[in-house]
Amino acid sequence: MTDPWVALEPGADPAERVRVLHRAHETFTEAGTVPRPVRGVVADSWRRSARAGVHPDGTADIELTDSDLGAFRAEHPLAHVMPLFRELMGTFASDGRHLLAVCDAHGRLLWVEGHPSTLRQAGRMNFVPGARWAESAVGTNAPGTAVAVGRPVQVFAAEHFVRRVQPWTCAAAPVHDPRTGRLLGAVDITGGDGLAHPHSLGFVQAVARAAESQLALLAPGRPAAGGPGLTALGRDRAVLTADGRRIRLSRRHSEILVLLARYPDGLTGDELLCALYEDESVPPVTLRAELARLRQVLGPGLLASRPYRLAAPLESDIAVVERRLAAGAVTTALAAYTGPLLPASRAPAVVRLRHRLADGLRAALIARSDADLLADWAHAPWGEEDLDVWRALAASRPTASNRARLAALEAELAASDGWARPEGR
């Protein structure tokens, strides 16, 4: 095949580079195979790579060497789960002549381990510890693209942007801090044609999930520096932890603290009345009495007034889920979600927050299409009747039991629609 890059100068238009790569991908197939269209995730990555000025004959730069690399690795959070990575992936990598690689959030390789001969081959393209394999540096590749898009990615052979990487296939999944949702880096498996299977992506994704679970055990999501914390998910009465005390609040006090934790600048009496009571005729004196009782429960110094607000930051399990969702850490967001927010509450603002949190999480689960995560939601008490999630689960994992449950839910929906429809319609 004629080299598709020959006609391109180093300063060629980025869009033209992508067009050339598209044509090369469509023609660069083994004899007897049918060319496949370029996957969307790959095409998007090629465009970003071209805009970043990546050249097809480029290579990775080594940014961390010797003592700098050792110190950086020792302080990096993923060092805590390297034993887990080695346990789950080490034998697979060595026996299959593959490589286990771990990068930071900037795409710098911190660990590259595996079969000795494969390590030597990878070294020729600087796939080594300390090298920067960010997408903006070496173009489309699994670890660099995974940290760029924040989700698992598998890259096959000619899908790589840089030519010297095209004999390789790799799959990588991002790893997030389970407490804050911050991207820590990615775990990757790299090798030859043996990795060109969808199971490789599922495998590395499961390893990333295990690492996040391990990190959650090592550093659970608790209030920083012993500050007060509020637990309100999956329970009708919230629990406040403060100054070594664990206080089970009344339902109304639970609602008030949920709202004040959400609005640290405070709420006026009128705003709290509207947020808490469906009945607009409830007099302000009722709310003032509740706040006076809450102040006694909390003790001096925590509840201030004019406007009503908390005098110290109050971490909540609601905020933990929201932060993880905002960071794209769907796995750890689901792990922190222990159920609907104050499910028995009818306070208008709490009901809105309950729906917004649940809808945001389930939308992220459906978009992720991870069968394990969807199953966790579908089999939880709050997900047993969730038709959209069951549809996504049956599509992602079409087992007989999942299809049967989906059929039952759809039949129930059809029956309820028929019952509600007027006669003759």
Salt bridges, closest charged atoms under 4 A:
ASP3 OD2 - ARG163 NH1 2.42
GLU16 OE1 - ARG19 NH2 2.93
GLU16 OE2 - ARG23 NH2 3.63
ASP44 OD1 - ARG47 NH1 2.87
ASP57 OD1 - ARG163 NH2 2.32
GLU63 OE2 - ARG132 NE 3.87
ASP104 OD2 - ARG108 NE 2.87
GLU113 OE2 - ARG86 NH2 2.77
GLU135 OE1 - ARG48 NE 2.59
GLU159 OE1 - ARG39 NH2 2.72
GLU212 OE2 - HIS176 ND1 3.37
ASP236 OD2 - ARG251 NH2 3.77
GLU255 OE1 - ARG252 NH1 2.64
GLU278 OE1 - ARG346 NE 3.57
GLU290 OE1 - HIS253 NE2 3.26
GLU290 OE2 - ARG293 NH2 3.48
GLU315 OE2 - ARG323 NH2 2.86
GLU322 OE2 - ARG262 NH1 2.83
ASP370 OD1 - ARG209 NH1 3.89
ASP372 OD2 - ARG209 NH1 3.37
ASP372 OD1 - ARG397 NH2 2.66
ASP376 OD2 - ARG209 NH2 3.75
GLU385 OE2 - ARG405 NH2 3.22
ASP386 OD1 - ARG362 NH2 2.62
ASP388 OD2 - ARG362 NH2 3.50
ASP388 OD1 - ARG391 NH1 3.83
GLU410 OE2 - ARG391 NE 3.19
